[in-house]
Amino acid sequence: MSEEPDATENAEPAENISGGDGEASSLAEFAAGEPATRAEAVVDRLGGLYWQKTYGGRDAFECLVRTILSQNTSDVASQPAHDALMDRYGSADGEEIDLAVALADADRDELADVIRPAGLYNQKADVLTSVAARVLDEYGSAAEFDAFVREADPEEVRPALLDMGGVGPKTADCVLLFSGGRSGVFPVDTHVHRIYRRLGIAPADADHEAVRAVLEREVPAEKCGFGHTASIQFGREYCSARRPACLDGLDECPVSDLCDRVGVNVETGAVVDPADAE
């Protein structure tokens, strides 16, 4: 088991909708030793700064719903939408009900109004009702869908998720990680996509899938889960899109010694997307 850094005593922030369920996570186990790649070195550094956890145990359909709501918006916006959706459709008369059934039968306009804080609410309402109907048609219930995600071969689960309209690679990978507890899955959101191209670990013009391929190849499987969540937090606190911490001095960034700063000019303060860097 890895040596537990002090940071693991702190719970992950509640606003991190894409990961971090204290009841469904535990300390990650991996062999001690020097990192084999720069990507692993970055993940080790961020794991020590934040947390080194494993994931899994979330209800698969609710996880799918949460991640759809988080698409193209901030967690600050999507969390209230998720809470409102669960209040409205997750139970009836104090009894939990099948969320897939509730959403498949939901009035589309009412659902859109409930999830309005998440933005793109009309589009997301269409996706949610369609996905719910698909789950019921193919698996029979949210519980059977959950069993499929947890027990089937990931090479079967991921394509099945991607075949659902409105479900992209990041959404599918979040379900595999946070519900299925699958090791070796490194979801790539906007923070991860930016950070690992800026670091120079992934090609500057790499798309999300190309960044994922690099990280899942160069980061040990047991470190991919916390690599994802810790990278998100690092992107929020240090490596932001418009003003990364290194502009205030290299000592302000905890991974500056591992970073190529692609698209960042610390002398002029200019910051561009790595793909646009000369």
C-alpha positions in Angstrom: 0.0 0.0 0.0 1.2 3.5 -0.7 2.3 5.7 2.1 -0.6 7.9 3.0 0.1 11.6 2.4 -1.3 14.1 4.9 -3.6 15.4 2.1 -5.6 12.1 2.1 -7.0 13.1 5.5 -9.0 15.8 3.7 -12.1 14.9 1.9 -12.4 15.8 -1.7 -14.3 19.0 -2.3 -18.1 18.5 -2.6 -18.2 20.5 -5.8 -16.1 17.8 -7.6 -19.0 16.2 -9.3 -16.9 14.0 -11.5 -15.3 12.1 -8.7 -14.8 11.8 -5.0 -17.3 9.8 -3.0 -15.8 9.3 0.5 -18.0 6.3 1.2 -17.1 4.6 -2.1 -13.4 5.3 -2.2 -10.4 3.9 -0.4 -6.6 4.5 -0.3 -5.0 3.4 -3.5 -2.6 0.5 -3.4 0.5 0.4 -5.6 4.1 -0.6 -5.5 6.5 2.0 -4.2 9.3 3.1 -6.5 10.5 5.7 -8.9 8.0 6.7 -11.6 8.7 5.1 -14.9 7.4 8.0 -17.0 7.0 11.8 -16.7 3.2 11.3 -16.7 3.5 9.0 -13.7 5.7 11.5 -12.0 3.1 14.2 -12.4 0.3 11.9 -11.1 2.5 10.9 -8.1 3.2 14.6 -7.3 -0.5 15.5 -7.6 -1.5 12.5 -5.6 0.7 13.6 -2.8 -0.6 17.1 -3.0 -4.3 16.0 -2.9 -5.3 12.4 -2.5 -4.4 8.8 -3.6 -7.7 7.0 -3.8 -9.5 4.2 -5.6 -13.0 4.7 -6.9 -16.1 2.7 -7.6 -19.4 1.8 -6.0 -21.7 4.6 -7.4 -25.0 3.6 -8.9 -24.2 3.3 -12.6 -27.3 5.0 -14.0 -27.2 7.9 -11.5 -23.5 8.3 -12.3 -24.4 8.4 -16.0 -27.0 11.1 -15.3 -24.6 13.1 -13.1 -22.0 13.1 -15.8 -24.4 14.1 -18.6 -25.5 17.0 -16.5 -21.9 18.1 -16.1 -21.2 18.3 -19.8 -20.2 21.7 -21.0 -20.8 23.4 -17.7 -19.2 23.9 -14.3 -19.8 21.7 -11.3 -21.2 24.7 -9.5 -24.0 24.7 -12.1 -24.5 21.0 -12.5 -24.5 20.0 -8.9 -27.8 21.9 -8.1 -29.3 20.4 -11.2 -28.4 16.9 -10.1 -29.8 17.5 -6.6 -33.0 18.9 -8.0 -33.4 16.0 -10.4 -32.9 13.4 -7.6 -35.4 15.3 -5.4 -38.0 15.2 -8.1 -37.4 11.8 -9.8 -35.3 9.7 -7.4 -38.1 8.9 -4.9 -41.8 9.0 -4.4 -43.6 9.2 -1.0 -40.2 8.6 0.7 -39.5 5.4 -1.3 -36.6 5.1 -3.8 -37.8 4.3 -7.3 -36.0 3.2 -10.4 -34.5 6.4 -11.8 -34.4 5.1 -15.3 -38.1 4.4 -15.2 -38.8 7.9 -13.8 -36.7 9.7 -16.4 -38.0 7.6 -19.3 -41.6 8.6 -18.3 -40.8 12.2 -17.4 -42.5 15.1 -19.1 -39.7 16.5 -21.2 -40.5 20.2 -20.5 -40.8 19.6 -16.8 -37.5 17.7 -16.7 -35.8 20.5 -18.7 -37.1 23.0 -16.1 -35.8 20.9 -13.2 -32.3 20.7 -14.6 -32.2 24.3 -15.9 -29.2 25.3 -13.7 -27.0 22.9 -15.6 -27.3 24.8 -18.9 -28.2 23.4 -22.3 -31.2 22.0 -20.3 -33.4 21.3 -23.4 -30.7 19.2 -25.0 -29.8 17.5 -21.8 -33.4 16.6 -21.1 -33.7 15.0 -24.5 -30.5 13.0 -23.8 -31.6 11.9 -20.3 -35.0 10.6 -21.5 -33.5 8.9 -24.5 -30.7 7.2 -22.4 -33.2 6.2 -19.7 -35.4 4.5 -22.4 -32.4 2.8 -23.9 -31.3 1.4 -20.5 -34.8 0.0 -19.9 -35.1 -1.4 -23.3 -31.7 -3.2 -23.3 -31.2 -4.0 -19.6 -34.7 -3.9 -18.1 -33.9 -1.7 -15.1 -31.3 0.7 -13.6 -30.2 -2.2 -11.3 -29.5 -4.5 -14.2 -27.6 -1.7 -16.0 -25.5 -1.2 -12.9 -24.7 -4.9 -12.9 -23.6 -4.8 -16.5 -21.3 -1.8 -15.9 -19.7 -3.5 -12.8 -19.4 -7.1 -14.1 -19.1 -7.1 -17.9 -15.8 -6.8 -19.7 -14.8 -3.1 -19.9 -14.1 -3.7 -23.6 -17.8 -4.4 -23.9 -19.1 -1.8 -21.5 -17.3 1.2 -23.0 -18.6 0.7 -26.6 -22.1 0.1 -25.2 -22.0 3.4 -23.4 -20.6 5.3 -26.4 -23.4 3.9 -28.5 -25.9 5.8 -26.4 -26.8 9.2 -28.0 -25.2 12.1 -26.1 -22.7 9.9 -24.3 -19.1 10.8 -25.2 -15.7 9.3 -24.2 -15.4 11.3 -21.0 -18.9 10.4 -19.8 -18.4 6.7 -20.6 -15.0 6.7 -18.8 -16.4 8.4 -15.7 -19.1 5.7 -15.5 -16.5 3.0 -15.8 -14.3 4.6 -13.1 -16.8 5.9 -10.5 -19.4 3.1 -10.8 -17.5 0.2 -12.2 -14.4 0.9 -10.2 -12.3 0.0 -13.3 -8.5 0.6 -12.9 -6.6 1.8 -15.9 -9.4 4.3 -16.9 -8.2 8.0 -17.0 -11.2 10.2 -18.1 -10.2 13.3 -20.0 -12.2 16.4 -19.3 -11.2 19.9 -20.3 -8.8 20.3 -17.4 -6.9 17.0 -18.1 -6.9 17.8 -21.8 -5.3 21.2 -21.2 -2.9 20.2 -18.5 -1.1 17.2 -20.1 -0.7 19.0 -23.4 0.7 22.1 -21.6 3.0 19.8 -19.7 4.3 18.4 -23.0 3.3 14.9 -22.1 0.7 14.6 -24.8 1.1 16.2 -28.3 0.1 19.8 -28.4 -2.6 19.1 -31.0 -3.9 15.9 -29.4 -7.6 15.6 -29.1 -9.3 14.2 -25.9 -9.0 10.5 -27.1 -5.3 10.9 -28.0 -4.6 12.4 -24.5 -6.4 9.5 -22.9 -4.4 7.0 -24.9 -1.1 8.6 -23.7 -2.2 8.7 -20.1 -3.6 5.2 -20.0 -0.3 3.9 -21.5 2.1 5.9 -19.3 0.3 5.9 -16.0 0.0 2.7 -14.0 -3.6 1.4 -14.0 -3.9 1.7 -10.2 -3.0 5.4 -10.4 -5.3 6.5 -13.2 -8.4 7.1 -11.0 -6.8 9.6 -8.6 -4.7 10.9 -11.5 -8.0 12.1 -13.0 -9.5 13.6 -9.9 -6.3 15.2 -8.6 -5.5 16.6 -12.1 -9.0 18.3 -12.1 -8.3 19.9 -8.7 -4.8 21.0 -9.9 -6.4 22.6 -13.0 -8.7 24.5 -10.8 -6.2 25.7 -8.3 -3.0 26.1 -10.3 -3.1 25.3 -14.0 -6.1 27.3 -15.1 -6.8 28.0 -18.7 -6.2 31.7 -18.7 -3.7 32.3 -15.9 -1.7 29.4 -14.7 0.2 29.8 -11.4 3.6 29.7 -13.1 3.0 33.3 -14.4 3.5 34.4 -10.8 6.8 32.5 -10.5 7.8 28.9 -11.2 7.9 28.3 -7.5 4.1 28.9 -7.4 3.4 25.7 -9.3 4.0 22.3 -7.6 4.9 20.6 -10.9 6.9 23.3 -12.7 10.0 21.2 -12.8 8.1 18.6 -14.8 6.4 21.0 -17.2 7.3 22.2 -20.7 4.8 25.1 -20.4 3.6 24.6 -24.0 1.6 27.7 -24.9 2.7 29.6 -21.8 5.3 32.4 -21.9 6.2 33.2 -18.4 8.3 36.3 -19.5 5.5 38.0 -21.4 2.5 36.5 -19.6 1.0 35.3 -22.9 -1.1 32.1 -22.7 -2.6 30.3 -25.6 -4.0 26.8 -26.2 -1.0 24.4 -26.7 -2.3 23.6 -30.1 -1.8 27.3 -31.0 1.7 27.6 -29.6 4.6 28.3 -32.0 
